[in-house]
Amino acid sequence: MLTPEQRALRARMGAYTLHAKGKTNTGPARKAFDDRFRKQVDPDGILPDDERERRAEHAKRAYFAGLALKSATARRKARKFTAEANAADHELARLADEGAPDSGEAA
């Protein structure tokens, strides 16, 4: 029986092999993703093809820029919360050390 790590490695090997042989079919998914932006910038389909493509490319760039902004914001929040948690841990450790009786003192 394979461990979870071995199963993941085996699956990764299979995916790499599939991609190396060029047997993936992501074309329809890519087309659907790109069509989303074409529809967004030209819902009625009245623009010339080159103008629709130009605008769709800008819409896609705006979409990915928005994702990058969300990602940066999430990382910044995570760093802030991690720093606050670390500071709280240090404060708790300091308080515990202050409250601990010295080993040389008689009780």
N, CA, C and O atoms as a printed pandas DataFrame, in Angstrom:
     atom_number atom_name residue_name chain_id  residue_number  x_coord  y_coord  z_coord
0              1         N          MET        A               1    0.856   -1.183    0.000
1              2        CA          MET        A               1    0.000    0.000    0.000
2              3         C          MET        A               1    0.902    1.247    0.000
3              4         O          MET        A               1    1.913    1.298    0.701
4              5         N          LEU        A               2    0.518    2.230   -0.790
5              6        CA          LEU        A               2    1.316    3.454   -0.906
6              7         C          LEU        A               2    0.946    4.453    0.189
7              8         O          LEU        A               2   -0.209    4.553    0.600
8              9         N          THR        A               3    1.943    5.178    0.640
9             10        CA          THR        A               3    1.685    6.264    1.585
10            11         C          THR        A               3    1.089    7.435    0.814
11            12         O          THR        A               3    1.173    7.458   -0.414
12            13         N          PRO        A               4    0.494    8.398    1.490
13            14        CA          PRO        A               4   -0.035    9.572    0.792
14            15         C          PRO        A               4    1.038   10.302   -0.020
15            16         O          PRO        A               4    0.764   10.801   -1.111
16            17         N          GLU        A               5    2.252   10.361    0.514
17            18        CA          GLU        A               5    3.338   11.025   -0.207
18            19         C          GLU        A               5    3.691   10.270   -1.485
19            20         O          GLU        A               5    3.947   10.878   -2.525
20            21         N          GLN        A               6    3.704    8.929   -1.398
21            22        CA          GLN        A               6    4.010    8.122   -2.575
22            23         C          GLN        A               6    2.915    8.238   -3.636
23            24         O          GLN        A               6    3.204    8.280   -4.832
24            25         N          ARG        A               7    1.650    8.288   -3.189
25            26        CA          ARG        A               7    0.545    8.458   -4.135
26            27         C          ARG        A               7    0.643    9.798   -4.841
27            28         O          ARG        A               7    0.423    9.890   -6.049
28            29         N          ALA        A               8    0.975   10.837   -4.084
29            30        CA          ALA        A               8    1.108   12.170   -4.682
30            31         C          ALA        A               8    2.247   12.186   -5.695
31            32         O          ALA        A               8    2.119   12.777   -6.768
32            33         N          LEU        A               9    3.355   11.542   -5.358
33            34        CA          LEU        A               9    4.494   11.477   -6.275
34            35         C          LEU        A               9    4.132   10.692   -7.536
35            36         O          LEU        A               9    4.491   11.085   -8.646
36            37         N          ARG        A              10    3.432    9.600   -7.357
37            38        CA          ARG        A              10    3.009    8.795   -8.505
38            39         C          ARG        A              10    2.075    9.602   -9.418
39            40         O          ARG        A              10    2.211    9.550  -10.641
40            41         N          ALA        A              11    1.143   10.334   -8.837
41            42        CA          ALA        A              11    0.222   11.166   -9.622
42            43         C          ALA        A              11    0.976   12.265  -10.351
43            44         O          ALA        A              11    0.681   12.566  -11.508
44            45         N          ARG        A              12    1.952   12.866   -9.674
45            46        CA          ARG        A              12    2.749   13.924  -10.296
46            47         C          ARG        A              12    3.534   13.368  -11.484
47            48         O          ARG        A              12    3.631   14.011  -12.529
48            49         N          MET        A              13    4.099   12.161  -11.314
49            50        CA          MET        A              13    4.828   11.516  -12.410
50            51         C          MET        A              13    3.902   11.282  -13.609
51            52         O          MET        A              13    4.292   11.510  -14.754
52            53         N          GLY        A              14    2.695   10.834  -13.344
53            54        CA          GLY        A              14    1.733   10.602  -14.415
54            55         C          GLY        A              14    1.372   11.891  -15.136
55            56         O          GLY        A              14    1.273   11.913  -16.363
56            57         N          ALA        A              15    1.177   12.960  -14.382
57            58        CA          ALA        A              15    0.844   14.247  -15.000
58            59         C          ALA        A              15    1.999   14.758  -15.849
59            60         O          ALA        A              15    1.787   15.257  -16.955
60            61         N          TYR        A              16    3.219   14.635  -15.339
61            62        CA          TYR        A              16    4.387   15.076  -16.119
62            63         C          TYR        A              16    4.512   14.280  -17.413
63            64         O          TYR        A              16    4.814   14.835  -18.469
64            65         N          THR        A              17    4.276   12.969  -17.318
65            66        CA          THR        A              17    4.353   12.117  -18.506
66            67         C          THR        A              17    3.287   12.516  -19.526
67            68         O          THR        A              17    3.568   12.613  -20.721
68            69         N          LEU        A              18    2.083   12.742  -19.055
69            70        CA          LEU        A              18    0.995   13.150  -19.937
70            71         C          LEU        A              18    1.332   14.456  -20.652
71            72         O          LEU        A              18    1.140   14.575  -21.862
72            73         N          HIS        A              19    1.829   15.425  -19.904
73            74        CA          HIS        A              19    2.182   16.720  -20.499
74            75         C          HIS        A              19    3.360   16.587  -21.458
75            76         O          HIS        A              19    3.403   17.261  -22.487
76            77         N          ALA        A              20    4.316   15.720  -21.124
77            78        CA          ALA        A              20    5.481   15.537  -21.986
78            79         C          ALA        A              20    5.084   14.955  -23.340
79            80         O          ALA        A              20    5.723   15.245  -24.352
80            81         N          LYS        A              21    4.044   14.145  -23.365
81            82        CA          LYS        A              21    3.577   13.544  -24.608
82            83         C          LYS        A              21    2.634   14.468  -25.374
83            84         O          LYS        A              21    2.229   14.152  -26.493
84            85         N          GLY        A              22    2.284   15.606  -24.777
85            86        CA          GLY        A              22    1.401   16.554  -25.440
86            87         C          GLY        A              22   -0.037   16.071  -25.526
87            88         O          GLY        A              22   -0.781   16.485  -26.415
88            89         N          LYS        A              23   -0.432   15.199  -24.609
89            90        CA          LYS        A              23   -1.771   14.623  -24.675
90            91         C          LYS        A              23   -2.771   15.347  -23.780
91            92         O          LYS        A              23   -3.834   14.804  -23.475
92            93         N          THR        A              24   -2.451   16.535  -23.367
93            94        CA          THR        A              24   -3.411   17.293  -22.575
94            95         C          THR        A              24   -4.317   18.056  -23.526
95            96         O          THR        A              24   -3.926   18.382  -24.647
96            97         N          ASN        A              25   -5.497   18.330  -23.081
97            98        CA          ASN        A              25   -6.442   19.041  -23.923
98            99         C          ASN        A              25   -6.992   20.229  -23.149
99           100         O          ASN        A              25   -8.152   20.237  -22.736
100          101         N          THR        A              26   -6.149   21.220  -22.962
101          102        CA          THR        A              26   -6.581   22.413  -22.238
102          103         C          THR        A              26   -7.104   23.485  -23.169
103          104         O          THR        A              26   -7.547   24.538  -22.712
104          105         N          GLY        A              27   -7.059   23.235  -24.469
105          106        CA          GLY        A              27   -7.519   24.219  -25.449
106          107         C          GLY        A              27   -8.935   24.707  -25.209
107          108         O          GLY        A              27   -9.158   25.918  -25.183
108          109         N          PRO        A              28   -9.916   23.805  -25.029
109          110        CA          PRO        A              28  -11.282   24.267  -24.791
110          111         C          PRO        A              28  -11.413   25.117  -23.521
111          112         O          PRO        A              28  -12.162   26.094  -23.497
112          113         N          ALA        A              29  -10.688   24.740  -22.480
113          114        CA          ALA        A              29  -10.752   25.521  -21.238
114          115         C          ALA        A              29  -10.136   26.898  -21.432
115          116         O          ALA        A              29  -10.678   27.899  -20.962
116          117         N          ARG        A              30   -8.998   26.948  -22.128
117          118        CA          ARG        A              30   -8.366   28.247  -22.406
118          119         C          ARG        A              30   -9.279   29.128  -23.247
119          120         O          ARG        A              30   -9.400   30.328  -22.998
120          121         N          LYS        A              31   -9.919   28.525  -24.245
121          122        CA          LYS        A              31  -10.818   29.284  -25.116
122          123         C          LYS        A              31  -11.992   29.834  -24.305
123          124         O          LYS        A              31  -12.363   30.997  -24.469
124          125         N          ALA        A              32  -12.581   29.011  -23.431
125          126        CA          ALA        A              32  -13.692   29.468  -22.600
126          127         C          ALA        A              32  -13.257   30.611  -21.688
127          128         O          ALA        A              32  -13.994   31.578  -21.497
128          129         N          PHE        A              33  -12.056   30.493  -21.130
129          130        CA          PHE        A              33  -11.542   31.551  -20.255
130          131         C          PHE        A              33  -11.370   32.842  -21.041
131          132         O          PHE        A              33  -11.777   33.906  -20.576
132          133         N          ASP        A              34  -10.771   32.762  -22.229
133          134        CA          ASP        A              34  -10.574   33.955  -23.050
134          135         C          ASP        A              34  -11.907   34.515  -23.555
135          136         O          ASP        A              34  -12.077   35.731  -23.642
136          137         N          ASP        A              35  -12.853   33.629  -23.888
137          138        CA          ASP        A              35  -14.168   34.090  -24.355
138          139         C          ASP        A              35  -14.881   34.909  -23.293
139          140         O          ASP        A              35  -15.654   35.814  -23.609
140          141         N          ARG        A              36  -14.621   34.594  -22.052
141          142        CA          ARG        A              36  -15.219   35.354  -20.948
142          143         C          ARG        A              36  -14.865   36.836  -21.072
143          144         O          ARG        A              36  -15.719   37.700  -20.872
144          145         N          PHE        A              37  -13.606   37.126  -21.402
145          146        CA          PHE        A              37  -13.167   38.510  -21.503
146          147         C          PHE        A              37  -13.672   39.153  -22.797
147          148         O          PHE        A              37  -13.992   40.341  -22.824
148          149         N          ARG        A              38  -13.739   38.366  -23.857
149          150        CA          ARG        A              38  -14.296   38.893  -25.115
150          151         C          ARG        A              38  -15.743   39.302  -24.913
151          152         O          ARG        A              38  -16.168   40.358  -25.383
152          153         N          LYS        A              39  -16.504   38.464  -24.211
153          154        CA          LYS        A              39  -17.921   38.756  -23.939
154          155         C          LYS        A              39  -18.048   39.964  -23.015
155          156         O          LYS        A              39  -18.973   40.766  -23.150
156          157         N          GLN        A              40  -17.118   40.086  -22.083
157          158        CA          GLN        A              40  -17.148   41.207  -21.139
158          159         C          GLN        A              40  -16.967   42.539  -21.861
159          160         O          GLN        A              40  -17.669   43.504  -21.556
160          161         N          VAL        A              41  -16.042   42.606  -22.808
161          162        CA          VAL        A              41  -15.739   43.875  -23.472
162          163         C          VAL        A              41  -16.633   44.134  -24.676
163          164         O          VAL        A              41  -16.734   45.272  -25.133
164          165         N          ASP        A              42  -17.290   43.088  -25.201
165          166        CA          ASP        A              42  -18.134   43.245  -26.388
166          167         C          ASP        A              42  -19.331   42.298  -26.284
167          168         O          ASP        A              42  -19.425   41.330  -27.039
168          169         N          PRO        A              43  -20.251   42.577  -25.346
169          170        CA          PRO        A              43  -21.357   41.644  -25.121
170          171         C          PRO        A              43  -22.260   41.461  -26.346
171          172         O          PRO        A              43  -22.858   40.398  -26.518
172          173         N          ASP        A              44  -22.360   42.470  -27.183
173          174        CA          ASP        A              44  -23.236   42.377  -28.355
174          175         C          ASP        A              44  -22.512   41.897  -29.608
175          176         O          ASP        A              44  -23.142   41.678  -30.642
176          177         N          GLY        A              45  -21.186   41.732  -29.523
177          178        CA          GLY        A              45  -20.415   41.247  -30.654
178          179         C          GLY        A              45  -20.370   42.205  -31.832
179          180         O          GLY        A              45  -20.378   41.771  -32.984
180          181         N          ILE        A              46  -20.324   43.507  -31.557
181          182        CA          ILE        A              46  -20.364   44.493  -32.642
182          183         C          ILE        A              46  -18.990   45.065  -32.988
183          184         O          ILE        A              46  -18.832   45.708  -34.026
184          185         N          LEU        A              47  -18.002   44.837  -32.133
185          186        CA          LEU        A              47  -16.672   45.391  -32.397
186          187         C          LEU        A              47  -15.942   44.574  -33.459
187          188         O          LEU        A              47  -16.190   43.377  -33.608
188          189         N          PRO        A              48  -15.040   45.223  -34.194
189          190        CA          PRO        A              48  -14.178   44.454  -35.095
190          191         C          PRO        A              48  -13.317   43.485  -34.281
191          192         O          PRO        A              48  -12.992   43.753  -33.124
192          193         N          ASP        A              49  -12.951   42.360  -34.894
193          194        CA          ASP        A              49  -12.209   41.317  -34.175
194          195         C          ASP        A              49  -10.941   41.834  -33.512
195          196         O          ASP        A              49  -10.671   41.504  -32.357
196          197         N          ASP        A              50  -10.159   42.637  -34.225
197          198        CA          ASP        A              50   -8.896   43.105  -33.651
198          199         C          ASP        A              50   -9.130   44.015  -32.446
199          200         O          ASP        A              50   -8.371   43.963  -31.478
200          201         N          GLU        A              51  -10.168   44.845  -32.493
201          202        CA          GLU        A              51  -10.473   45.724  -31.351
202          203         C          GLU        A              51  -10.993   44.900  -30.175
203          204         O          GLU        A              51  -10.627   45.165  -29.029
204          205         N          ARG        A              52  -11.836   43.912  -30.440
205          206        CA          ARG        A              52  -12.349   43.037  -29.381
206          207         C          ARG        A              52  -11.189   42.312  -28.696
207          208         O          ARG        A              52  -11.151   42.224  -27.468
208          209         N          GLU        A              53  -10.246   41.795  -29.482
209          210        CA          GLU        A              53   -9.097   41.082  -28.924
210          211         C          GLU        A              53   -8.224   42.015  -28.090
211          212         O          GLU        A              53   -7.748   41.639  -27.019
212          213         N          ARG        A              54   -8.020   43.232  -28.587
213          214        CA          ARG        A              54   -7.202   44.207  -27.861
214          215         C          ARG        A              54   -7.829   44.518  -26.511
215          216         O          ARG        A              54   -7.154   44.510  -25.482
216          217         N          ARG        A              55   -9.127   44.791  -26.530
217          218        CA          ARG        A              55   -9.828   45.109  -25.273
218          219         C          ARG        A              55   -9.884   43.897  -24.339
219          220         O          ARG        A              55   -9.727   44.030  -23.125
220          221         N          ALA        A              56  -10.109   42.727  -24.915
221          222        CA          ALA        A              56  -10.167   41.517  -24.096
222          223         C          ALA        A              56   -8.825   41.267  -23.414
223          224         O          ALA        A              56   -8.779   40.856  -22.255
224          225         N          GLU        A              57   -7.736   41.517  -24.137
225          226        CA          GLU        A              57   -6.406   41.346  -23.544
226          227         C          GLU        A              57   -6.216   42.305  -22.369
227          228         O          GLU        A              57   -5.643   41.921  -21.349
228          229         N          HIS        A              58   -6.683   43.530  -22.496
229          230        CA          HIS        A              58   -6.587   44.489  -21.384
230          231         C          HIS        A              58   -7.477   44.062  -20.217
231          232         O          HIS        A              58   -7.096   44.199  -19.055
232          233         N          ALA        A              59   -8.662   43.544  -20.535
233          234        CA          ALA        A              59   -9.549   43.068  -19.468
234          235         C          ALA        A              59   -8.909   41.901  -18.717
235          236         O          ALA        A              59   -9.019   41.804  -17.495
236          237         N          LYS        A              60   -8.240   41.017  -19.459
237          238        CA          LYS        A              60   -7.569   39.884  -18.826
238          239         C          LYS        A              60   -6.421   40.360  -17.952
239          240         O          LYS        A              60   -6.218   39.847  -16.852
240          241         N          ARG        A              61   -5.673   41.335  -18.436
241          242        CA          ARG        A              61   -4.574   41.881  -17.622
242          243         C          ARG        A              61   -5.105   42.534  -16.353
243          244         O          ARG        A              61   -4.509   42.402  -15.284
244          245         N          ALA        A              62   -6.232   43.244  -16.474
245          246        CA          ALA        A              62   -6.846   43.860  -15.297
246          247         C          ALA        A              62   -7.277   42.779  -14.302
247          248         O          ALA        A              62   -7.107   42.939  -13.093
248          249         N          TYR        A              63   -7.832   41.687  -14.814
249          250        CA          TYR        A              63   -8.257   40.579  -13.967
250          251         C          TYR        A              63   -7.072   40.010  -13.181
251          252         O          TYR        A              63   -7.156   39.823  -11.967
252          253         N          PHE        A              64   -5.968   39.737  -13.887
253          254        CA          PHE        A              64   -4.800   39.174  -13.211
254          255         C          PHE        A              64   -4.142   40.187  -12.277
255          256         O          PHE        A              64   -3.588   39.801  -11.248
256          257         N          ALA        A              65   -4.192   41.467  -12.615
257          258        CA          ALA        A              65   -3.672   42.488  -11.706
258          259         C          ALA        A              65   -4.499   42.517  -10.422
259          260         O          ALA        A              65   -3.956   42.692   -9.331
260          261         N          GLY        A              66   -5.806   42.345  -10.557
261          262        CA          GLY        A              66   -6.668   42.282   -9.375
262          263         C          GLY        A              66   -6.343   41.079   -8.509
263          264         O          GLY        A              66   -6.326   41.174   -7.282
264          265         N          LEU        A              67   -6.084   39.931   -9.159
265          266        CA          LEU        A              67   -5.676   38.744   -8.388
266          267         C          LEU        A              67   -4.357   38.985   -7.664
267          268         O          LEU        A              67   -4.189   38.578   -6.514
268          269         N          ALA        A              68   -3.425   39.647   -8.340
269          270        CA          ALA        A              68   -2.127   39.938   -7.716
270          271         C          ALA        A              68   -2.308   40.852   -6.511
271          272         O          ALA        A              68   -1.660   40.667   -5.481
272          273         N          LEU        A              69   -3.190   41.838   -6.644
273          274        CA          LEU        A              69   -3.451   42.750   -5.524
274          275         C          LEU        A              69   -4.054   41.988   -4.342
275          276         O          LEU        A              69   -3.646   42.191   -3.198
276          277         N          LYS        A              70   -5.026   41.110   -4.620
277          278        CA          LYS        A              70   -5.633   40.326   -3.541
278          279         C          LYS        A              70   -4.593   39.432   -2.865
279          280         O          LYS        A              70   -4.585   39.284   -1.643
280          281         N          SER        A              71   -3.727   38.846   -3.671
281          282        CA          SER        A              71   -2.691   37.974   -3.130
282          283         C          SER        A              71   -1.726   38.759   -2.247
283          284         O          SER        A              71   -1.370   38.311   -1.157
284          285         N          ALA        A              72   -1.306   39.926   -2.717
285          286        CA          ALA        A              72   -0.376   40.755   -1.936
286          287         C          ALA        A              72   -1.021   41.200   -0.632
287          288         O          ALA        A              72   -0.374   41.218    0.415
288          289         N          THR        A              73   -2.297   41.558   -0.700
289          290        CA          THR        A              73   -3.018   41.982    0.506
290          291         C          THR        A              73   -3.106   40.834    1.506
291          292         O          THR        A              73   -2.904   41.033    2.704
292          293         N          ALA        A              74   -3.406   39.635    1.014
293          294        CA          ALA        A              74   -3.501   38.470    1.901
294          295         C          ALA        A              74   -2.149   38.148    2.531
295          296         O          ALA        A              74   -2.079   37.820    3.716
296          297         N          ARG        A              75   -1.074   38.240    1.746
297          298        CA          ARG        A              75    0.258   37.968    2.301
298          299         C          ARG        A              75    0.629   39.010    3.354
299          300         O          ARG        A              75    1.216   38.677    4.383
300          301         N          ARG        A              76    0.284   40.269    3.093
301          302        CA          ARG        A              76    0.591   41.332    4.055
302          303         C          ARG        A              76   -0.168   41.086    5.363
303          304         O          ARG        A              76    0.395   41.227    6.448
304          305         N          LYS        A              77   -1.449   40.718    5.251
305          306        CA          LYS        A              77   -2.241   40.430    6.460
306          307         C          LYS        A              77   -1.657   39.241    7.205
307          308         O          LYS        A              77   -1.577   39.252    8.433
308          309         N          ALA        A              78   -1.250   38.218    6.468
309          310        CA          ALA        A              78   -0.679   37.028    7.105
310          311         C          ALA        A              78    0.599   37.382    7.852
311          312         O          ALA        A              78    0.817   36.924    8.974
312          313         N          ARG        A              79    1.452   38.209    7.220
313          314        CA          ARG        A              79    2.696   38.633    7.904
314          315         C          ARG        A              79    2.367   39.416    9.171
315          316         O          ARG        A              79    3.001   39.225   10.208
316          317         N          LYS        A              80    1.375   40.298    9.082
317          318        CA          LYS        A              80    0.992   41.111   10.243
318          319         C          LYS        A              80    0.497   40.213   11.378
319          320         O          LYS        A              80    0.924   40.367   12.522
320          321         N          PHE        A              81   -0.406   39.269   11.062
321          322        CA          PHE        A              81   -0.943   38.394   12.095
322          323         C          PHE        A              81    0.129   37.474   12.671
323          324         O          PHE        A              81    0.120   37.179   13.866
324          325         N          THR        A              82    1.042   37.025   11.831
325          326        CA          THR        A              82    2.144   36.185   12.316
326          327         C          THR        A              82    3.032   36.987   13.267
327          328         O          THR        A              82    3.435   36.490   14.320
328          329         N          ALA        A              83    3.333   38.223   12.890
329          330        CA          ALA        A              83    4.163   39.073   13.756
330          331         C          ALA        A              83    3.460   39.341   15.085
331          332         O          ALA        A              83    4.094   39.313   16.140
332          333         N          GLU        A              84    2.149   39.600   15.037
333          334        CA          GLU        A              84    1.400   39.837   16.274
334          335         C          GLU        A              84    1.367   38.581   17.149
335          336         O          GLU        A              84    1.496   38.668   18.371
336          337         N          ALA        A              85    1.195   37.422   16.525
337          338        CA          ALA        A              85    1.173   36.167   17.287
338          339         C          ALA        A              85    2.530   35.892   17.907
339          340         O          ALA        A              85    2.614   35.461   19.057
340          341         N          ASN        A              86    3.601   36.141   17.146
341          342        CA          ASN        A              86    4.942   35.945   17.694
342          343         C          ASN        A              86    5.211   36.893   18.855
343          344         O          ASN        A              86    5.809   36.502   19.857
344          345         N          ALA        A              87    4.765   38.148   18.716
345          346        CA          ALA        A              87    4.948   39.117   19.805
346          347         C          ALA        A              87    4.178   38.668   21.041
347          348         O          ALA        A              87    4.680   38.779   22.160
348          349         N          ALA        A              88    2.968   38.164   20.846
349          350        CA          ALA        A              88    2.179   37.686   21.981
350          351         C          ALA        A              88    2.850   36.488   22.643
351          352         O          ALA        A              88    2.881   36.394   23.870
352          353         N          ASP        A              89    3.387   35.572   21.837
353          354        CA          ASP        A              89    4.097   34.425   22.399
354          355         C          ASP        A              89    5.302   34.858   23.221
355          356         O          ASP        A              89    5.546   34.330   24.306
356          357         N          HIS        A              90    6.057   35.825   22.697
357          358        CA          HIS        A              90    7.224   36.323   23.439
358          359         C          HIS        A              90    6.802   36.999   24.737
359          360         O          HIS        A              90    7.456   36.849   25.769
360          361         N          GLU        A              91    5.705   37.743   24.676
361          362        CA          GLU        A              91    5.219   38.416   25.891
362          363         C          GLU        A              91    4.772   37.388   26.921
363          364         O          GLU        A              91    5.061   37.543   28.108
364          365         N          LEU        A              92    4.083   36.358   26.497
365          366        CA          LEU        A              92    3.655   35.308   27.425
366          367         C          LEU        A              92    4.863   34.597   28.036
367          368         O          LEU        A              92    4.878   34.297   29.230
368          369         N          ALA        A              93    5.864   34.334   27.215
369          370        CA          ALA        A              93    7.074   33.680   27.725
370          371         C          ALA        A              93    7.776   34.593   28.726
371          372         O          ALA        A              93    8.260   34.118   29.753
372          373         N          ARG        A              94    7.840   35.901   28.445
373          374        CA          ARG        A              94    8.478   36.855   29.359
374          375         C          ARG        A              94    7.729   36.898   30.686
375          376         O          ARG        A              94    8.334   36.884   31.757
376          377         N          LEU        A              95    6.394   36.952   30.596
377          378        CA          LEU        A              95    5.591   36.996   31.822
378          379         C          LEU        A              95    5.737   35.713   32.632
379          380         O          LEU        A              95    5.767   35.746   33.862
380          381         N          ALA        A              96    5.826   34.582   31.934
381          382        CA          ALA        A              96    6.007   33.304   32.632
382          383         C          ALA        A              96    7.357   33.272   33.331
383          384         O          ALA        A              96    7.473   32.764   34.446
384          385         N          ASP        A              97    8.383   33.818   32.674
385          386        CA          ASP        A              97    9.714   33.851   33.283
386          387         C          ASP        A              97    9.737   34.766   34.495
387          388         O          ASP        A              97   10.387   34.456   35.493
388          389         N          GLU        A              98    9.032   35.896   34.419
389          390        CA          GLU        A              98    9.003   36.825   35.551
390          391         C          GLU        A              98    8.279   36.232   36.749
391          392         O          GLU        A              98    8.651   36.496   37.893
392          393         N          GLY        A              99    7.238   35.424   36.494
393          394        CA          GLY        A              99    6.453   34.841   37.565
394          395         C          GLY        A              99    7.049   33.579   38.159
395          396         O          GLY        A              99    6.608   33.131   39.217
396          397         N          ALA        A             100    8.044   32.994   37.499
397          398        CA          ALA        A             100    8.651   31.758   37.992
398          399         C          ALA        A             100    9.577   32.078   39.154
399          400         O          ALA        A             100   10.350   33.033   39.087
400          401         N          PRO        A             101    9.507   31.301   40.202
401          402        CA          PRO        A             101   10.412   31.543   41.341
402          403         C          PRO        A             101   11.852   31.190   40.951
403          404         O          PRO        A             101   12.104   30.244   40.204
404          405         N          ASP        A             102   12.785   31.987   41.485
405          406        CA          ASP        A             102   14.192   31.692   41.246
406          407         C          ASP        A             102   14.556   30.395   41.951
407          408         O          ASP        A             102   14.009   30.084   43.009
408          409         N          SER        A             103   15.468   29.646   41.375
409          410        CA          SER        A             103   15.843   28.364   41.961
410          411         C          SER        A             103   16.669   28.546   43.224
411          412         O          SER        A             103   16.746   27.620   44.031
412          413         N          GLY        A             104   17.293   29.714   43.427
413          414        CA          GLY        A             104   18.140   29.930   44.580
414          415         C          GLY        A             104   17.388   30.470   45.790
415          416         O          GLY        A             104   17.952   30.498   46.883
416          417         N          GLU        A             105   16.162   30.890   45.640
417          418        CA          GLU        A             105   15.410   31.481   46.744
418          419         C          GLU        A             105   14.664   30.402   47.521
419          420         O          GLU        A             105   14.220   29.405   46.952
420          421         N          ALA        A             106   14.536   30.612   48.808
421          422        CA          ALA        A             106   13.741   29.693   49.642
422          423         C          ALA        A             106   12.310   30.162   49.602
423          424         O          ALA        A             106   12.034   31.361   49.559
424          425         N          ALA        A             107   11.399   29.206   49.615
425          426        CA          ALA        A             107    9.982   29.547   49.549
426          427         C          ALA        A             107    9.408   29.775   50.885
427          428         O          ALA        A             107    8.220   30.072   51.004
